[in-house]
Amino acid sequence: MLLKFLQTAHGAEIVRLAVMMVLMSVAMPVWKQAAIREKEAELVFGGEQYKRAIDLFQRKSGPGTIPPSLDILVDQKFLRKKYKDPITGQDFDLISPNTAAPGAPNQPGRGGPPPSRGNTSSQQPSPLSGRSSQPGGTIGVQGGIVGVASKSKATSIRLYNGRNHYNEWQFVFVARQQTPGAGGPGG
């Protein structure tokens, strides 16, 4: 009886459909993980672009000068465009000098704890709580912007500087300072 059913056109189609469904159920997790890895790569790229733009702004404007908003980085051609956080699809979380962790995880040779960004009263305020309106309607962070981070608290697939939550992946520009007594080139 089953053999006769399989020999009919409808039976063969049902078997083909079942085989395709099994293959798709195996392939879906692989595609999903590949898509997440691609978003993580985009997150790192966008974060590094912001970090680089802040570095270029500071080189042009003078040591210690911090951009007051992201729009200035775009307007002055330090940044091609404002990048969105690929994990959330929203704008990045802005980090001011007041809320940046001393030893932010992606600073070379440093590895302190991520900044306090939770909701408990004993923790520091969120970088966005210090937002101020700039002339021309742009939004910035009080005290300027030293970096960006994702707003997502989800666990990442890959580790980035020892961190496995997207909001812990901070992209903060840290000016390199010459150590006292180190002398210049050839000294």
Summary of the structure (lengths in Angstrom):
residues: 187
radius of gyration: 24.3
end to end distance: 92.6
largest distance: 92.6
contacts: 487
relative contact order: 0.15
helix: 39%
strand: 14%
